[in-house]
């Protein structure tokens, strides 16, 4: 199974907070390029990174931020 960031939901959250994707990348201590790859689904966040994302967006649950897809 792979875990993906729910791009549209995370974008909505950031808009509501008046924050950018680059702001989130900075807070997570990752590059904006890597953040873009996470957002477009070409990279998957590690368990540690998922935990850090949830700490930076504490008012949201795992299912608000991530999708799990089975690998066949």
C-alpha positions, -999 to +999 in steps of 0.1 A: +000+000+000+010+036-007+000+067+011-006+099-009-012+135+002-048+146-005-037+174-027-070+193-030-078+190+007-043+202+017-046+231-007-080+241+008-065+239+043-036+261+033-059+286+017-081+288+048-050+294+069-037+320+043-005+299+039+013+286+009+026+253-001+061+268+003+053+278+038+043+242+046+076+229+030+096+254+051+078+243+083+084+206+074+120+214+067+118+199+031+125+216-002+097+232-021+105+209-050+100+178-028+068+194-015+056+198-051+063+161-058+044+151-027+014+173-038+013+160-073+016+124-062+049+115-078+064+110-043+049+095-012+054+109+023+073+086+047+057+077+080+079+103+098+070+130+073+033+121+076+036+126+114+053+160+109+026+171+085-001+161+111+018+181+137+018+212+115-019+208+107-031+195+141-068+203+136-071+177+108-072+139+110-051+115+090-080+108+066-084+145+059-048+148+048-039+114+032-053+087+009-042+051+011-041+031-021-035-006-025-007-017-048-017-046-071 
